[in-house]
Amino acid sequence: MFRLLWSVLTGKMIRSDGRTWPWPKAHRARKMHRYLFGLRQRLARDIEISDGDSRYRFRCETMAELGRCMKMFVKESGTCEWIKNDIGPGDVFFDIGANIGIYSILAANRVGKTGKVYAFEPHSGNFTRLLENIAVNKLELIVTPCNVALYQDEGFLPFSYFSSEAGSSHSQLFSLTDERHGPSQLHISELKYAVSIDGLIASGKFVAPNHVKIDVDGGELTILHGMDKLLRSADRPKSVQVEINKGCKQEIVTFMEGHDYELSTTHHTRHGLNLIAQGGNPEDYEYNAIFRPRGENRE
């Protein structure tokens, strides 16, 4: 039995003619595979995060997901504080780059039944888990998941995977090479439909957001270009948080200033803060910048 289990666990390939199983129906190898696939499903963990009177639930099948949940309030503490302090009942929140839904679910708790969260996530693995996390938190009426990429124009564009694993990051439109992490692990690209925020709002299917979070690992500026009309409108967002990657800070600040927004505050991730504490240059690491309409800066 041990030898059979070892061969099943270490075997790289099961070969068949596509008409019959490699083993008879009663063979122990067939039963072993049925057991192992069932075990894989049972090994998935349901996580509950407590924060005072609030409870947040997540489904985790990978260490990447588990890590995001366990560090929910410390990985990007500044993002959590922004959501808790700025977003309130009845608000509309755009979470662009929602991943598995950590901040979408946190924001849903703030906007309540009278508000709305739109969670945008083009990565197929992340989107599948996003759907499950919305369901397990019973937020289907508050959070609307959107499996599209956001861009400055509309149409089909190549979306390149850094990893297909749920909870992963660094996948993005166009490039199969990530400037910070080198070539993607899989070199897989799919055609993904991309839209602009202005286009979504013009369609009448989306409510203009009060607050926007943009974290897409490098394509933030193109998304901002796609919300040009919104930023100039009477319904413009009260705050916009944008991830700033090395080399694009001035372009983003200049763009936002040109739309009568000013930089309110910045905050690094926990990882960035650790590197800075070790003597690193703060400008070498990505961080989040919060912009507000000029004259409405809280700082």
N, C-alpha and C positions, 0 to 999 in steps of 0.2 A: 504493500500500500504506500509506504514512504517513497519507494522508488517511482511509483506512478505519480504521486503528488509532486515530487521533485521535477519529473519530466514535464508535467503540465505547467508548473510555475516558471520553468526556465526555457521552455520551448518558444521559439520566436515566430513560428509559422505553423498553422494548421492547413494542410493541403487536402483538397477535395476536388471531385469532378463537377461539383455543382448539382449533382443528381442524388447523391446518397451521402450519409454521414461516413466519416472515416472509420467509425466503430459501430458495431451492432447496438441496437436499442438498449439492451440490458448491460452493455459493457461498462465497467467501472469508470473508464475515462470520460464517457459521456455524462455519467452521473456526477463526476467530479467537476466538470465544467459548469454544469447546472448549479451546483453548490457554490462554486467560486463566484459566478456572476451574481447569485443571490446575496452572497456575503459582501460583495462590493457595494451593493445598494444599501445593505444594513450598516455598513461602515460610515456612511454619510452622517454628519453630525448636525443636529439642530441646536442653534446657539441662541441664548437669550441674554441680551445686554440690559442691565438695569442702570437707570439714571434718575435718582429720586423716585418720583411716582410713575415715571415713564418706563416702558418695556419695549425693546426692539428685538425682533426675532429674525434669524437668518439661517439659511440652509447652506451647509458647507460640504463640498466633496473634494476640495484640494487644500493644500497648506497655504496657498496664496490667499484663498478666501478666508480661511481661519485666521490668518495673520491680520487681514484687514478688519475683521470683526473684533479680535482681541485688542487691537490698537485704535478702535473707532474714535475715541475722544482725544488721543494723543498724537496720532500720525500727522494730522493737520488740525491742531487745536485751534488755530486761528480761524479756520473755516467753520468749525463747530460753533465758536463764539459768535462769528458773524451771523450764522443762521439763527442762533438762539436770540441774539440781540436785535437783529434787523427785521426778521420775518415774523409776521403776526397773523392772527385770524383773518381769513378772507383774501390773503395775498396770493399772487400767482408767481410760481418759481420755475425757472428753466434750469434744469441740471444737465448741462451739455458735457458729455463724457461721464455718464452716470456709473459706469462699470457695473458692479453687482447691486447697486442701489443704496449704499450706506447713507449718503447725504440726501438722497431723494426721500428716504424713509424718515430721516431726522427732520427734514423740512416739512413733510406731510404732517408730522406731529404738531408743528407750529401753525400751519395754515388752517388746519381743522377741516370740518365738513363744508365750510363756506368757501374754502380756498381751492387751489389747484396746483399740482406739480406735474410738469412734463419732463419725463426722464428720457434723454436721448442717448442711445448706445448702439453703435454700428457693429461691434464685435459680437459674433454669433454666440460664442460660449458665454460671454458676460451677459448677453441679453436673455438667454435662457434662464440663467440664475436670477436675473433681475425680475423676470416674470414670477418665479417661484417666491422670491422674497416679498414682492408686493402682495401676493396671495396669502402667504403665511401671516402677514401683518394685517390682513383684511382691509387693504387700502385701495381696492380696485376702483372705488368711486372717487378717490382723491388723486391717485397717481396714474397718469396715462403714459405707458411705455411706448417709445418710438424707435423702431429699428432702422433708422436712417442716419446718414452722415450729414453734418452741417458744413456749409461752404458758402462762398460768395456768389456762386451761380447755381444753376439747376441742371441735373443730368447724371448719367452714369459715369462713375470714376473708379479707378482701381483702388481697392482698400487692401493694404498689405498687413499680414499677420506677423507680429513678433513672436507670438505664441498663441496656440488655440485654446489654452487652458483657461477655465473660468477663474476670474480674479486677477488675471494678468493685465499688463499695461504695455504702452509703447507701440501698439499697433496703430496705423494711421493711413490717411489717404495718400495715394501716390507712391511714396518711397518704400523700397524694400531694405533701406539702410537707415538706421537710427543714428544720428550724429553723436549721441552720448553713449550708445551701447553697441555700435557696430552693426554688421549685417543681421537681419532677422534670423531666428532659429530655423524657420520652416521655409522661407522663400515662397510662401503661398499668397496669392492675391486673388481677390474676387471682385466682380463688378458690383458696386454698391451705389444705390441711388442717393444722390446728394441734393440738398435743398438749402435755401437761404432762410434766415429767420424772417426777413421782410416778406419773402414769398409765402411762408407759412401763415403769417398774420393776414396777408392779403387774401388768402384762400377762405378766410372766415371760419376755419376749423380750429383755430388756436386763439386764445385770449392773450393780449399783450402782457408780458411779464412785469411784475414790480421789481423782481430781483433776478439776476442771471449769474450763474456760475459757469465758467468756461475752462475746462481742463482736458485737453485733447493731445497732449504730448507733442506740441510743435505747430499745430495749425490754427492757433488762436487768432492770429491777425486776419486770416482769410474769413473766419467766422464773423469777426467784428465788421469787416467790409460788407458782409451780407446782412448786417442789421443797421445799415446807414440811415434808412428812413425812420426806423424805430427810435434811434438815438436822437434824432432831430424832431421827433413828434411831441405833441402835448402829453402823450401817454408814455413817455420815455421812462426807463427803469430808474428806481430810486437808488439802486446800487448794482454794480457789475464787478464781480470778482474774476480776474483773469490770471491764469498761470503764466508767469514770465520765465522764459527760457533764455539761457545765455545768448547774447547777441541780438535779441529782439526787443529789449526793454524800451529803447528810445523810440522805435517805430510805433510801439503800442501806446506809449505815453503821448506822443505827438498826435496820433490818430484820435485818442480820447479827448485831448485838449482841443482839437479842432472841432469836436462835437460838444464843446462847452462842459466837459467833465474834468474834474481834477482828481489827482491821486490823493486818497484819504489816508490809507495805511498799507503796510506790507507785513507779511509774516511768512517765515520759512517752515518747511516740514520738519518733523522731528529728526529725520536723517540729516537734513541740511544743518540744523542747529548743532548736532553732534560734530559734524565736520568743521563747522565754524569754531566750536569750542576747542578743537584740536589745532587751531591756527589757520584754518582755511579762509580764503577770501570770500566774503558773502556774495559777491557778484559772480562767482564761479558756479553757483548752485541755483537751480530753479526755485522760485518762490511765488507766492500769490500776492497780487496787488488788488486792492479794492478801490474802485472809482465811484465818485458820487457827482451829481450835477453841481456845477460851480455855484458856490454860495450856500450849499446844503451840507458842507463837510462837517462831520461830527467831531473830528479831531481838533 
